[in-house]
Amino acid sequence: MSSVTATKRPGRARAPRAAAPGARPRGPDPGAWFLVLPALLPILVLSVGPLLYGIALAFTDAQSGRVQATRWVGALNFQDLLHDTLFWESFRIGLVWAAGVTVPQFLLALGLALLLNQDLRLRWLARALAIVPWAMPEVVVGIMWRLVYNPDAGILNETLRNLGLGEGRDWLSGLATALPAVIVVGVWAGMPQTTVALLAGLQNTPRELHEAAALDGAGAWRRFRTVTWPALRPVALAITALNLIWNFNSFALVYVLTNGGPGGRTRLPMLFAYEEAFRYGQFGYAAAMGCVMVAAVSVLIALSLVRRLKGDQDR
């Protein structure tokens, strides 16, 4: 008898078996929902539920201390909101605040991340100190900076007096200086998280690419433009979009620093809605403001996702 030996062709993979006609495709295991449920329930109860309740409240005339039952008023709150110049002024201030904090925050954090990515002595200590503002609650940050800006005994005015640059000023009460002063605090408080994100992106960039570019004679700026920035761009876009959303929704920091003053120059949309709800008791009207802000944030998120998906398709 002769034996026949079968040999496999190299490089050939077996094709997947086609599903039988009429067979139902296998879906996700129903048991997986029980694993997701513990994480899904807090989101539904603490996020989705209040959001839906707030949207429904925006179509009512709900007020605090009202004896009559709450009535459904349709889009009346939104119609009043269209003609509320104070709200749209606060919306404009919120956009100025978000952009004024996010842009310098990113630029300073990028420079700090590039510095902390170098082989410096005591680099671990510098990295630890860089994230200290991130570990401080916003209320504590606001109180600390109120002491810095204090017109009589604040360290900023004392420094200006010692340098002979004037007698100082009331930074948080001046119509021209209140918003810039608050923006400085927002940049200082939010820069650590941006630095950490950018530093993580820098550490994921292969060193071999930098070494090869250096051997080719590329300078520091050219290496950053051709090697560092392309690898860092996805992280930069993501953290910038998140910072815009976080800064636009800011409340505690500005509330502690200025409470929206002077003359509404630092009244952000979130602070305006808070005052309408808890100072004047107009819950339905404040909920309508919240819906407008949610819509604005949703547009920012959609633009960020579209840009991210477009970048993934181009690669």
Secondary structure, 3 states (H helix, E strand, C coil): CCCCCCCCCCCCCCCCCCCCCCCCCCCCCCCHHHHHHHHHHHHHHHHHHHHHHHHHHCCECCCCCCCCCCCECCCHHHHHHHCCHHHHHHHHHHHHHHHHHHHHHHHHHHHHHHHHCCCCCCHHHHHHHHCHHHHCCHHHHHHHHHHHCCCCCCHHHHHHHHCCCCCCCCCCCCCCCHHHHHHHHHHHHHHHHHHHHHHHHHHCCCHHHHHHHHHCCCCHHHHHHHHHHHHHHHHHHHHHHHHHHHHHCCCHHHHHHCCCCCCCCCCCHHHHHHHHHHCCCCHHHHHHHHHHHHHHHHHHHHHHHHHHHHHHHHC
